[in-house]
Amino acid sequence: MQSSLSIVMCTYNGAAFVEAQVQSILAQSYPFEELVIVDDASTDQTYALLQQLATTDTRIQLFQNPTNIGYNANFEKAIRLSVGDYTAFADQDDIWEKEKLALMMEAMQPSTALIYCDSVRFSDAIPTNPQSNKKNRRIAGSDPLLLGMFNTVSGHASIMRRSALMPILPFPKDVYYDWWMAMHATISGGIQFIPFIGVYQRMHTQNITIQQGLTEQEHRNRYRIMLSKHLAAFTTIQGFPETVQLFFRQFSQLWNQSLTMKLNGRLFVFLLQHHRKLFYYKVRRLPIFSAFKVSFLFCFRW
């Protein structure tokens, strides 16, 4: 018997792009169970557009929050409202390739906790000859340390087994939900990656995870704070082996110190000691030199 698949999408003031995304989902070749959409108290025409779309396809299950509850809480609500054996995640402003779900579900092993595909960014027109990002290595498997510095598992390109997803709710408030899912997936069946561009991620000024117009230093400072919150959350994951728990406790402590210290030699040594895993995501000709440079920038501030 074929496993059932639910798609969950959260919307907020996305009237400019949401219809195109919904149509690309409804056009999927894979027979999914439902598209659960939870609108987070939009103040534009998003919900009205979704109401109209819902009349055209019974797979659309539409809900609206009376007040805004935020990105993570809204995705959590959508997940709890869904019923499929597997859950796919959709952003309101992307476009999906027609075979995205079919190829991913066909490739997914029964024991796998999470599978994700590739995605590319666009701003105006969908690229006719899209190319994968060659700078970052896609992370797969069961080693959480590979996800310690950076997450390549994008929620908008992911499908997760419900039996692995439900126990990790609620999502921590200040943590990217897809990074949280990926970390837990390493201990509940592992992560698969399929090298297929299934999502076109639209770039515009309202993107949550795309920060435009910032200086390099501003990006670095935001990253410092963001990673500090994520490492703190990772120390609470109970399913890790003791060695992994100890690793994240040490990493979190040293990284937090770097937020207030100009010189953090202990963190510098820690990053270089574990550079093969912490900087695994970086595709570089001389990885040790790249790790040295990045570690220096984060550990020594003048």
N, C-alpha and C positions, 0 to 999 in steps of 0.2 A: 504494500500500500504506500502511495506517495505521501511524503511528509507535508504537512500544511505549513504555509508561510504567510506571516503577517508583515505588512510594511507600516512603520510608524513615522509620522511626520509632524513636526511642531512648527507653528507659524506665528509670526508677530510682525505686523505692518509690512507685509510682503506682497502687497497688491500688484506691484510692478512686474513681478516675475513668477508668482505662484501658479498661475494657470498653465504656463508652459511646462513647469515641472510636473504638475499633476497629470497633464496629458501624456508626458513621456513615461510616467509610471503606469498609467492605464493601458498604454500601448505595449507593455512588456509581453514577450512571447510566453513566459512562464505563467501557469495558472495559479496565481497567488490567492489566498483566502480573503484578504481585506486590506484596505488602506485606512488606517486609523489616523485621523488628523485632529490634533488638539490645538486650537487657537488660543494664544495667551493674552486675551483681552486686547486685541488689536484696536487701534483708534482710526485706522483708514478703512478702505473697502475690502480688506482681505476676507473677512468672514462672509460678507455678502457674496463675493465671488465664489467662495467655497460652497455656500449653500446652493448656488445655481449649479455648480459642477456636481454636487451630490445628487441632484435630481436626474442626472444623466447616467449614473452607474451605481448599482446597489452595493458594490464593493466598498464604496466610500462610507466610512463611519465617522461622522463629524461631531466634534464637541467644542465647547468654548468655556474658558475659565472666566468667572465673574470679575476677578482681579488678576493682575499679572503676578505669576509665581516664579518666573525665571526659567532659564534655559534647561538646566539639569532637572529641576523638579518637574518641568513640563514633559520632558522626554520620559521620565520615570512614570508619570501618569499615563502617557500614551502606551507604554509597555504594559502596564497593569491592565489596561483596557483591551489589549489585544489577546488573541487566543491561539495563535499558530504555534506549531512545534519549533519553528525558527522565526527569528525577527530580523528584518532588514530595516536600516535606518536611512531616512531621507531628509535632506535640507530643503527648505522652501524655494530656493533660488537656483538650484542646479538643473541639469538636463541629463537624463539617463539614456545610455545606449539600449536599443530594443532587446538585445540578447543578454543584458547584464545579469539578470536573475537566473536565467536558464543556464548560462555557462558556470555561474558560481555554484548553483545547487547541484549541477552534474558533477562538478569537481570535488565537492565537499565530502570528506570521509565521515562515516558515522560517528567516530569517536572525537572528531574535531570539535573544539568549543567555538571557534570563530574563524571565518574566512573573509578575506577582503581582496578587492581588485585594485587596479591602478586608477588614477584620476589625473586630469590635467585642468589647468586654469584657463579661463577665457574672459574677455570683457565685452566685446561687441558680438562678433559672429563665432559660432562653433568652428574650431579649426578643421580644415579638410584633410590635413595630414598630421594628426597629433603625434607628438613624440614624448616618451616617458622622461621623467627627471633622472638624469644620469649622475647627479651629484650625491644622491642619497641611496643607500642600499636598503631594500625592503626587508623588514624583520619578520621572521617566521620561526616556528618551533616552540620550544618549551623553556627557554632560558630568560627569566625576568630581568636579569642584569643587562641584557641587550637593550632593554627599554628604559634603563635608568636615567639617561640624559635626554632622550628624544623619542618621540612616538611617531612611527610611520603608519600606524594603523588608523586610518581616517574613518570616523563614524559613518560618513555619507557613502562609503564604499564597502561597508561591513554587513555581514549576516552572522548572527550568533544563535547558537542552540539555546532554546528557552530554559532547559533544565540547568544550563550553566549560567544563564543570565539572571534568573529570578533571585537566587541566593545572594547576589552581590548588591542588591538594592537595599537601601536607597543610595543614590549616587552622592558622594561628598559634595558639599556646596561649592567649594573653590577648586575643584578638580575637573579637568576635561573628561566627560563621560566616556569617550572612546579610549583614552589612555587607561582609565580605570578598568574598562572591559578587557583591554588587551593584557594588562597585568594579571588579572584573574584567569584569563584564558590559558595562560602558560601553565597553570596548575589544575586545569579542569578538562584537559584534552588537547591543548596546544593550539597554535595559530597556523593557518594556511594562507599563502598568498598566491593569487592567480594573475599572471602578467598580461592582463587584458584591460584596456582603457574602457571602463564601463561608466564613468562619471565625468561630466564636464562641469567643473566647479566655477560658478560665475563670480568674478571679482567686481566688487562695487564698494562704496563708502560705508555701507551698513554691515559688512561682513564682521562677525564676531571674532573669528580666528585670524583674519587678515588685517594686519595693522599697517596702514599706509602713512607716508609723510613723516615718519619718525627718523631721528638720527641713529647712527650705529650705536652710540652710547645709550640712547633711550631704549632701543631694542634690547640691549644687553641688560640694562637695569630691570626692565619688565620681565625679562627671562629669569633673572635672579630670583625675583619675588615669586613668579609663577612656579619655578622648580622647587622652591622652598616649601610651598603649600603641597605640591604633589608628593615630594619625598616624605613629608610628615604623614600624609595619608597612606603611603605605601608601607610605613612602619606598622600600621594597624592591621595589615592583611595577615590572617592567622594561618592560612594554608601553606605558606612558604616554609621550606626547610629552615632549621635554626641558623645555618650558615648564611642563608639569604636574608633572614630577619636581622641578623647581626650586621650584615653589609649595609642594609638600608638605614639602620639606626646610626651607624658610624657616618655614612654619607650625609644623612639629614643633619646631624649635629655639626659636622664640618661645614656644610653648605650654609647653615644658619649663621655660623660665626662669620662667614665671609660677607654677610649683609652689613655688618658694622665694622669689620676690620679692613684696613687698607692693604695689609700684608698677611696672607694666610698660607704659610709654607706647608703646613700639615695637609691642607686641602690639595695643594699643588702636588705633593708627593702621592696622595691617595688617587688623584685623577690619573697620574702617569702610571702608577702601579696597576691600575685596572683599565688602562686606555684601550686595550684590545676589545673589551666588551662595551665600555661606556661610549667609545667613539666608533663602534662597529658600523653604525649607520652611515658614517662618512666614507665616501669613495674617494680616496686620495692615493697618489702615486707613492708618497712617503708618509704613511699614516702616523708614525711616531712624531715627525716634525709638525704635522698638523695638530696632533693632540697636544704637543708642547706649546704651540702658539695659542690655542684656545684656552688651555689651562692657565697659561700666564695671564691672559686678558681677564679671566674671572678671579684669579687669586691675588693679583697685584694691581692695586689702583693707586695712581699717583695724584 
